[in-house]
Amino acid sequence: MDIVAVLNEQDDAEKTRNYWKYLKGKLRKENDPLLNAMTQLRLPGADGKSRLTDCLGSAGITALAKSFPNAKASKFLDWFLYSDNTIDGQSKKKAYDLFESGLLSSLEPGTVECLQQIHAYIFGGLYEFAGQIREKNISKGGFAFANARHFGTTLPIIESMPETSFD
């Protein structure tokens, strides 16, 4: 509903809710794949009660915005897809792409090699050490990442954990 409100330039929650209800019905009749991309999550409402809420990933948000034929939708897509050129923004886009690509299903969860492949995909081209087991300690914004001297003992423990899925 938040995205529908932005795309329709609507600040009335009831009108936005009604439009989203209408649009979902229309998409259902058209058997639109956008509905398959939607998930319902239990999120807290303004009144504090948890309610099932329609949620979309980045591909679904992009598809929804493309279905709105107005200038606001075009500006929204420019902002949503291309605005954050920081390393954090770029790595977040790559993480979404990795998740939506289906490549995770080809990786073996719970292995150091899998973690390296994920790291290489998300941070490749952004950091020279992407996908490699680092030997130096690093920090960002005052946060120290895992100490490199502990990797020799920690990584075998990770390998021994019984992980069979990404869930």
C-alpha positions in Angstrom: 0.0 0.0 0.0 2.9 2.4 0.7 4.1 2.0 -2.8 0.6 2.4 -4.3 0.2 5.6 -2.2 3.4 7.0 -3.6 2.6 6.0 -7.2 -0.9 7.4 -7.0 0.3 10.5 -5.1 -2.4 9.6 -2.5 -2.2 10.5 1.2 -5.6 9.1 2.2 -5.0 5.6 3.6 -8.6 4.4 3.0 -8.5 5.4 -0.7 -5.1 3.7 -1.1 -6.4 0.6 0.6 -9.4 0.5 -1.8 -7.3 1.1 -4.8 -4.9 -1.7 -3.8 -7.9 -4.0 -3.3 -9.2 -3.1 -6.7 -5.8 -3.5 -8.4 -5.2 -6.9 -6.7 -8.6 -8.1 -8.0 -7.8 -6.9 -11.5 -4.4 -8.6 -11.4 -6.0 -11.8 -10.1 -8.5 -11.8 -13.1 -5.6 -11.3 -15.5 -3.6 -14.1 -13.8 -0.7 -11.6 -13.4 2.6 -13.1 -12.2 3.0 -10.1 -9.8 0.6 -11.8 -7.4 2.9 -14.9 -7.4 5.8 -12.7 -6.3 3.7 -11.4 -3.3 4.0 -12.8 0.2 1.9 -12.0 3.2 3.8 -11.3 6.4 2.3 -10.6 9.8 3.3 -7.0 10.6 2.2 -4.6 13.4 -0.4 -2.1 12.3 -0.8 1.5 13.5 -3.0 0.2 16.3 -0.3 -2.2 17.5 -2.1 -5.4 16.3 -0.4 -7.8 14.0 -2.1 -8.2 10.6 -1.2 -10.1 7.4 0.3 -7.6 5.1 1.1 -7.9 1.3 4.8 -7.7 0.7 6.9 -7.7 -2.4 10.6 -8.1 -3.1 12.5 -5.7 -5.3 11.4 -7.5 -8.5 7.8 -7.3 -7.5 8.1 -3.7 -6.5 9.6 -2.9 -9.9 6.8 -4.8 -11.7 4.2 -3.0 -9.7 5.7 0.4 -10.4 5.9 -0.4 -14.1 2.2 -1.1 -14.2 1.5 2.5 -13.2 1.5 4.7 -16.4 2.4 8.0 -14.8 5.5 10.2 -14.4 5.5 9.6 -10.6 6.1 5.9 -11.3 9.0 6.7 -13.6 10.6 8.9 -10.9 10.0 6.2 -8.3 11.7 3.5 -10.4 14.7 5.8 -11.0 15.0 6.3 -7.2 14.3 2.7 -6.3 16.6 1.1 -8.8 19.5 3.5 -9.2 19.7 6.1 -6.5 22.1 4.5 -3.9 25.5 4.2 -5.5 27.3 3.8 -2.2 29.1 0.5 -1.6 26.3 -0.4 0.9 23.6 0.4 -1.7 25.4 -1.5 -4.5 25.9 -4.6 -2.2 22.3 -4.5 -1.2 21.2 -4.5 -4.8 23.5 -7.4 -5.5 22.1 -9.3 -2.5 18.5 -8.8 -3.8 19.7 -9.9 -7.2 21.3 -13.0 -5.8 18.2 -13.9 -3.9 15.9 -13.4 -6.8 18.2 -15.1 -9.4 17.7 -18.6 -7.9 21.5 -19.1 -7.8 21.3 -19.9 -4.1 19.6 -23.2 -4.9 22.8 -24.3 -6.6 25.0 -23.6 -3.6 25.6 -26.1 -0.7 24.4 -24.3 2.5 26.5 -24.5 5.6 29.8 -24.6 3.9 32.6 -22.1 4.0 32.8 -22.4 0.2 29.1 -21.4 0.0 29.7 -18.4 2.2 32.7 -17.4 0.0 30.5 -17.7 -3.1 27.8 -15.5 -1.6 30.4 -13.0 -0.4 32.0 -12.9 -3.9 28.7 -12.3 -5.6 27.6 -9.6 -3.3 30.9 -7.7 -2.9 32.6 -8.6 -6.1 33.8 -5.5 -7.9 33.3 -3.5 -4.7 36.1 -4.9 -2.5 39.3 -6.6 -3.8 39.0 -9.3 -1.1 35.4 -10.4 -2.1 35.0 -14.1 -1.7 38.4 -14.6 -0.1 39.1 -15.6 3.5 40.7 -12.4 4.8 43.9 -12.3 6.8 43.5 -8.8 8.1 41.1 -7.3 10.6 38.6 -4.8 9.2 36.0 -2.4 10.6 33.4 0.1 9.2 31.8 3.0 11.0 33.3 2.0 14.3 32.1 -1.6 14.0 34.8 -4.3 14.0 34.1 -7.3 11.9 35.1 -10.8 13.1 38.7 -11.0 14.0 40.7 -12.7 11.3 42.9 -14.6 13.7 39.9 -16.7 14.8 39.0 -17.9 11.3 41.3 -20.9 11.5 39.2 -22.3 14.4 35.8 -20.8 13.6 35.5 -21.9 9.9 35.8 -25.6 10.7 33.0 -25.2 13.3 30.8 -23.5 10.7 31.5 -26.4 8.3 30.4 -28.9 11.0 27.1 -27.3 11.7 24.2 -29.3 10.2 22.8 -26.8 7.7 20.8 -28.2 4.9 19.0 -25.2 3.7 19.2 -21.4 3.7 16.1 -21.2 5.9 
